[in-house]
Amino acid sequence: MTPVRDGAAMVAGMMPRLDPQPYVFCTGAAVHPAALCSFREDEGLSQVLPLEAARAAGHEVALPMARIVLDVFSALDGHGLTAAVSGALCAAQIACNMVAAYHHDHLFVPWADRDRALAALLRLQSDAASG
């Protein structure tokens, strides 16, 4: 599979997919075995945990997040996808935290906004695909 570098092509092919699992951003001293991802910051370890795993570990769970996966294989040196996605969600007044992994980009939006976020991204993709 060849990564997509062109911004317009990434947006047109992003195929946003909503993960049904709610997640929570947490901090901790060690990586939790259920962590979807982790990142070591200067202040300590941040990680994204499934809601129930976070609750069981005693973390704050007041802000559950939905994950939307962009199924386009975006190149790590590609440009424009993050700006287009964050702009569309900002226009809809939806908060967004993005995590880029090797194959795909992952967006985390407040759980209550998940359906509106997915609709905004599908509109963005449709507009990009139609030219």
Secondary structure, DSSP 4 states (H G I P E B T S, - for coil): -PPB--HHHHHHT--EEEEEEEEEEEEESS--TT-SEEEEETTEEEEEEEHHHHHHTT---SS-EEEEEE-S-B-TT--SHHHHHHHHHHHTT---EEEE-SS-EEEEEEGGGHHHHHHHHHHHHHHHHT-
